[in-house]
Amino acid sequence: MLWFTEYYKGEGMELQGTGLSMKVKSSKYLKTPYQELLLLETEDWGKVLVLDGAVQTTERDEFIYHEMISHPALFTFPRQVEKVLVIGGGDGGTVREVLKHQPKEVVMVEIDREVVEICKKEFPSISKGLGDERVKLTFGDGREFVKDKEAEFDLIIVDCSDPVGPSVVLYQEDFYRDCFKALKEDGIFVTQSESPFAQNRVHRQVVRELEKVFPIVRPYLAFIPTYPSGMWSFTIGSKKLDPLGVAPSALGKLYRELVEREGALKYYNPEVHYGAFAIPNFVYREE
Ligand code: AG3
């Protein structure tokens, strides 16, 4: 029996002698123009997508990441969301969750066509939304894509990998400024923002850079067993709407309607919505 290990290393990783191992039944390796791609069939986690040595998606826990990158922002809108931009997100899981809110249009800009092709074939339950007629899939650089956009999107979601290689530019203030401009006047931005335990400095940098750009910045947490340390974060930057300002009665109603229409969610619920924004002391400790 083979084992795969993600060795924690690379830009921003504060654990240097730690990793996560999984027992592997079979594996496929491929080099795309952008990264090294590994597709694993594992004993515990189902199929697993690994990019440049970092676990991205497992069939068993992907629901946590994809529900939590999408629903806290989407449930913050008191109105129907019309146009959503997803940057990255090649496996399609984020688009699947966004579609549950019945937007008119979802634009996804992914840099690596081969990731999408593999995920369409190997992860049909995750990528199924990508075939939806409301989804416009484009391949290219998300950083470039937002540069000339103005007041176009209700919501921008950045579903990117660690700040190495093609993702580095998605962690920088001038990118956040362009996203601000690309959003409508009550628009919301959300990005995955790494592990506050294992990548504390990167996490804090994301929050700090967003605070230079958006009046409302709200980091929040989710438990993701296959990511470094298991403690993961996302950060919302918002022009007007505060995810903590949503009235519980309004959220409860929207949530029940969605569940009735789309079926049960597996992680997000209204209690998780408010609770996720509670951050332990060590995360923003003085250094
Ligand atoms: N993107 C965030 C993955 C970061 C994981 N980091 C790591 N394993 N070192 C996930 C993409 C899912 N759509």
Residues whose N, C-alpha, C, O or C-beta is under 5 A from the ligand:
A	BS01	AG3	A54 V55 Q56 T57 G89 D91 D159 C160 S161 D162 T226 Y227 P228
